[in-house]
Amino acid sequence: MRLRGIVLLAFATGLSFMTFRGGASPRWTRDLQVKEAFIASANNRETGGSVKADDPISSSPNNAGSSSNPSALRFACDPRSHGIAQYKGGTVAYCTKKDLEISPSDAAIIEIRPGAARAPHWHDTWEQQVLISGEAKTYLIDEKGQVHEEVLTQGMVAVLPAGMTHWTETIGDQPAILLLSFPAGFKTFELGDSLVQVRRSDRRCTPRSTQAACTAKRKDVILILKDGLL
């Protein structure tokens, strides 16, 4: 009888714990709206005085996928099943809290092609990078304006503090594939958003210059901006 009483007490305690866990907090249930530029295209492309947002070259449908048991707890996410966006400079596949409610973070797998780089940006939270394959270099500007850099090889982890401008570029002739993670609900601020409207001073444009010389496109990287992606 005593053993039976202990079993019943343990069952009741476990039920109370599961009921408590079932009450999700607002942080775990809010829908996410993420905005971030993806990457810069390969070198030796031409752009004008401003940079405009480009749509992905191709994008797969957003198929969330489901378990055979509708009531089963989903605790894994395949980014490829939630949409893959392809750009001139690479691809991105993502799993956010919207796709996996149990997760307290957002994640993305990004492939940066040779000669390309992720556009400079910063977040209101930390970012963690794990290099899966290839080789890359990540740059970080601290609060004093000093530029730091780290060469990432396969398996290395980089942690980027909140509020610090950073960007990542490939090294060599192989694509760099990185796994990124952030706290759910993070915000991204693009350096390109602040600079694209600034007109550059061109010394070639003198009173004797031709219109063609003044309006000639300069060679530079092309920033590819896309709302709703990491």
N, C-alpha and C positions, 0 to 999 in steps of 0.2 A: 504493500500500500504506500509505504513511504517513497519507494522508487517511482511509482506511478504519479504521485503528487509532484515529484521533482520534474518529471517529463512534462506534465501539464503546465507547470510554472514556466519552464523553458520555452514551450510552444507559445504561451501567451506573451512572454517577453519578446520573442522573435517577431510575432505578429505586430506588436506595438512598434517595434523598430522599423519594420517594413512600411507600416502606415506613415510613420514620420518621414521616412525617406521618400515616400511617394509624393509628398507635398513639395513640388518644385518651387524654388525661389524665382523671383522675376529675372535675375541674372541668367538663369538656366533656360528661360522660356522665351526671352525676347527675340524677335526677328532681327537679322543682321543686315545692314546695308554697308557694303565695303566699297571703297573707291581707291584705286591705285593704278598708276601707270605701270605698264609691264616692262618692256625692255627697249633699248635702242637698237636699231638695225645695224647691219654690217657697215664698215667704213666705206669711204669713197662713194657715198650716195649724196645726191644734191638736194638741198632744201632752200626755201626762200627765207625771208626775214622773219617769218613766224612758223610755228610748228602746229599743225592741226591734228586733232584726234583721228585715228584710223580705226576702222572696224577689223576684227580678226579676218584672216584669209578664209578660214573655215572654222566651224564650231559644231560639235556634236550635240544632240539633244540632251536636255537635263533629265536623265532617268534615275530617279532616286533609288530604285530597287527596293525589294521588300523580302522579308523572310516568309517561308511557307506557313509559318504560324504568325498571324497578325498581331497577337499579343506578346510575342517574343521580344525580349529586350535586345535592341541593336546596339552593339558596342564596337563595331568595326565599319570602316568606310573605304570603298574603292574610289579614289578620285576620278578614275576613268569613266565611272558610271554616272557622274554628276556633271559632266560637260568638260570637253577639252577644247580650248581655244588656241588656234594656231596663228602665229604672227610671222612677219618677215624675219624677225630676230630669234624666234623660238616658239615654244609652246608652254601652256600652263594648264594644269588640272588641279582641282581644289575640292576640299571637304571643309565646310564651315559648320558652325553649331546649328545652322538651319538644316543641314543634312544629317547631323548626328547629335541629337539633343542632349545625350548624356555627357558630351564633351564640354569641358570648360574652356576650350581653345579652338582656334581656326588653323587650318593647315593647307599647304599647297605644295605641289611638285612642279618645279620650274626647270625647263630645259633652255639654256642660253646657247645659241649657236656660235661657232667660231667667228671672231671679229665683232661680236655684239656685246652689249652691256645693259644691265638693268639701269633705268634712268635714276639719277640722284633723287632721294626722297628721305623723309623721316616719319616716325610714328609717335603717337602719344603713349605707347607702351613699348616694352622690349620686343625684340625679334630674335629668334634662334634659327641659325642656319646649320644644316648638316649636308656636307658634300657627299653625294652618293657615287658619282663617277665623274671622270674628267679632272680638270684642274682649273681653278679660278682664283681671282684676286679680289678681295673685298676691301674697300676704302671706307674710313670713318673719320669724320671731322668732329673733334671734341668741343667743349664749351669755350675753349680759349682760341679756337680757330686753327688748331694744329691738325694736320692730316696724318692719319695713321693707316697702315696697310698690312694685311695678312694674306699670305699665299695659302690657299686651301687645297689640300690633297684629299684623296678618297678617305672617308671616315672622319674627317676633322669636323669639329663643332665650333661655331662662332656665335657669340652673344652680343647683340648690338643694343646699347642702352636707349631708353626713351629720349626723344627730342634731338638725337644726334643724326645729322645728315650722313647718308651712306649710299654706296652703290657697289655693284659686283660686275666684273667682266671676266670673260673667258681667257685662258692662257693656252697657246698652242693651237693645234688644228683639230681638236676634238671638242664636241659639245660638253658643257658642264651641266650636270643635273643636280639640283639641290632640293632638299626638303626644308620648307620654312614652316615655323609655327609661331603663333601670336596668342595673347589672351583674347578670348571672345569679345567682340564688340570694339576692337581697336580701330583707330582712325589713322589715315595716311595723308601726308601733306607732300605734294609734289613740287620740287624745285622748278620743274618746267612750267608749272602753272603760273609761277611768279615772273618768269623770264621771257615767255613767248611773246609778250606784248611790248617788250623793250626793243626799240629800233637801234640797230648798231650804227656807229659812225663809220662811214666809208670814205677814206681820204681820196679815193679815186674819183669821187663825185665832186668835181670842180666846175666852175662856170663853163669851162671848155670841154667837159666830158660829154660823151654821147649818152643818150638815154639808155642804150643797150649796156654800156659800161656800168651805169648806176644801178640798173635793175638786174644785173647778172646774178644768178644764183651762186651762193658759195657752197663749197664742198664741206659737208659736216655729217654727223650722225643724224638720223631721223628718229625722233622720239615717237613711239607708238603708244598712244594713251587709250585706255579702255576702262569705262566705269564698271564696277561690280566685280572686278577680279583682284586678286591679291597682287 
